Structure formats: structure tokens, C-alpha cells
Amino acid sequence: MEIDYSKRSFSYYPTNAIVYAKCIDGKWSKPEVTDDFNLSLHCFAGVFHYAPCCFEGLKAFRGVDGRVRLFRPDENVKRMQSSAAYLDMPAPSMELFLEMCISCVQANWDFIPPYESPSASLYLRPVLFGYNPQLGIHSAKDVMFVVMASGVGTYSGAKSLVPGTAVLSRNYDRAATYGSGGYKLGANYAQSLHAYNLAHKMGYRELLFLDSATHSHIEEFGSSNFFAIKHGCYVTPNSPSVLPSITNKSLRKVAEEFGLKVERRTIFVDELDTFEEVNSCGTAVVITPICRIDDKATLESGTITREYKYSEECGPISKKLYDRIIGIQKGLEEDTYGWCMFVNEPK
Ligand SMILES: Cc1ncc(COP(=O)(O)O)c(C=O)c1O
């Protein structure tokens, strides 16, 4: 059956198979590919109680040449390893992580969207979690690592580069100053769900978190990093409690290539008034322009105290950055940085 990827958003859509491996007593099992998506877990497994869980997100694209590419998967491995180290639990090696991602793409080959579907991709979700039964509060000794996939469209379901609105989160924090925000832990997302739901109920596309200590500077969106363009400069927050986004890292490189100055620094809320282009960026959202940011005393309040307005269309510099990144991912432009890893069709 032909899938119409233009009707898809960033959601779970069934695929053929998942790939999993376990690390028990420090020894990794051989990865297995299965069409059974239901895992059997002990109800005392740490993941159900103290949330020893981290995950990643990366995309496989079908290029203009028909070849399938993963975008910077080595960066996802490094980030998962640093998340697992923060949780003091075992992590897959670079080789195992890449091998399982490749197996997952190959097992779900028919669900890789065609090149002609703009903004569609096979999204991979590698998840690592505490597996052994435990009761006391300590890190997971044994872990399970699962790589699953979903053939997705744009994050919002709208066409790509359609701007959305955001609201500042004044009375809910995503991550503590000296906390886990710089790691991709499931617990960070649990922390943001309630506030996110409030923002969505009020019709906002995104929620923009501030630093938890002073609520005076910008951290990141619930789903993605923040970047802005001002006087030929690419500006993005520099904070240990912001997730180090692979997309943002790639965009900074491309921005330099385009002759933009790149600044990673503290961005005070007032500075929002001075930006020419504001965007969220990440694997799932790619680049999503923001056309308005509302400031309110609380998310629950109906009164907007200040409004920051931007263009109703994607800004020209952001569009150029978007085209370059997508161009590399889909094989339209030369991958000068060697960011893409090719995956061969299964035999
Ligand atoms: C909170 C948060 N920040 C930033 C990002 C962007 O990171 P990346 O570009 O590595 O996908 C994501 C998405 O993965 C995210 O969930």
C-alpha cells in the first residue's frame, strides 16, 4: 500500500521490526531483530521507578540518488554514552549502536519515505533503560537497548517552515541549573509534560523555557534548541542545562560556512526584541520559524504582559541554513563535512 507521507506528522506509525540487545553483568548480548514490539519486563525493573532511561533521535533519508543516509549517527552515540554515564549505567559501544541502527533501517526498508516526499523520513528512536529488578535507589546494573523506527512527516503536521507561536515558561522549569538538562534523559521530558500540555491547550506550538535559577535568560524549547539571527550573527544560548543539539551544532558549522558570526552566549529575555529571525531547531523540528513569543506571569494566566513579534514567513538566512542542511541530508548538496552515513539495501 502506498503511504501518503504528506498527511503524516511526527507520530508513531507502525513499522516491521525493532532491534534489541541487553547488557547483563557487563556483557552485551547479540542484537536481535523481532517483529514483536511488546517487551517482557520485570515490574521491579528500575525504569518503572527511578527512571534510569535515556534515548536518542535520528533520521534516515532517501536521497536524490536513491541511497539511504543517516545524519551524524556518531553524534547520537556520543550523546547517549554521556547520558548513560550521567545515570551511571552501561552504554552501547559506537559499533553496537551503529550496527543496531543499520539493522533497524534495513528491517524497515519499505517504510523509508521516498525522496519525493518533502520533510518525510524514517525516524529512529534508540532507547536505553534500566532492566534489572531493584528496589533500593541506585543506578541500573543491567540495561536493555532498543532501536525502533517510525516513518514520520513534519513535527507539527503542517508544511515545513510554516512559523508557529511560542510562550515563555515563567512558572515551570525544564531543568535545574546544576541538573540533568544537558543529557537526553526521559526524566527531563516527564518534567516538562505538564507545562507543555498547558501551552498546547492555549494554542501555542512551542514552549520556551528560561534558566531555572533567575528566569532571566533563554534556555531552549520543550522539543528543540533556540537560535536567532541578528546583524549577520547566529546567536544561540550557551548553558549546561540545555540539551547539546546535533542540529544546532551542524547549523553553527553551516552558518560559519555562510560567513555568519556564531555566538553561543547568555541571551537575556529582553534581547528577544532585537532579533530579526527566531527559530527552534532539532532533529524532529529541523528548523521551525517562530513568528511570536508571548510573555505571561504564569502559563495559566490569560493576560499577555509582553509580545515579541517576528515575520509570518521563514526569514531568509534561516531558509538558507535549512536548505543547506536538508540538501546534505537528501544528497542534493555535497556533504563536505562527511556527516552522512550510508545504509545499504538489505539483500
Ligand atoms: C529538549 C530538546 N532540545 C533539543 C533537541 C534537539 O536536539 P537534536 O538536534 O540533537 O535532535 C531536542 C530533540 O532531540 C530536544 O528534545
PDBQT file of the ligand as one rigid body, heavy atoms in Angstrom, charges set to zero:
ROOT
HETATM    1  C1  LIG A 401      14.734  19.354  24.544  1.00  0.00    +0.000 C 
HETATM    2  C2  LIG A 401      15.402  19.180  23.231  1.00  0.00    +0.000 A 
HETATM    3  N1  LIG A 401      16.345  20.077  22.888  1.00  0.00    +0.000 NA
HETATM    4  C3  LIG A 401      16.986  19.992  21.707  1.00  0.00    +0.000 A 
HETATM    5  C4  LIG A 401      16.699  18.980  20.812  1.00  0.00    +0.000 A 
HETATM    6  C5  LIG A 401      17.432  18.928  19.506  1.00  0.00    +0.000 C 
HETATM    7  O1  LIG A 401      18.476  18.001  19.540  1.00  0.00    +0.000 OA
HETATM    8  P1  LIG A 401      18.946  17.312  18.187  1.00  0.00    +0.000 P 
HETATM    9  O2  LIG A 401      19.243  18.377  17.223  1.00  0.00    +0.000 OA
HETATM   10  O3  LIG A 401      20.141  16.539  18.564  1.00  0.00    +0.000 OA
HETATM   11  O4  LIG A 401      17.810  16.453  17.738  1.00  0.00    +0.000 OA
HETATM   12  C6  LIG A 401      15.727  18.029  21.148  1.00  0.00    +0.000 A 
HETATM   13  C7  LIG A 401      15.386  16.953  20.220  1.00  0.00    +0.000 C 
HETATM   14  O5  LIG A 401      16.035  15.976  20.134  1.00  0.00    +0.000 OA
HETATM   15  C8  LIG A 401      15.079  18.125  22.376  1.00  0.00    +0.000 A 
HETATM   16  O6  LIG A 401      14.146  17.232  22.724  1.00  0.00    +0.000 OA
ENDROOT
TORSDOF 0
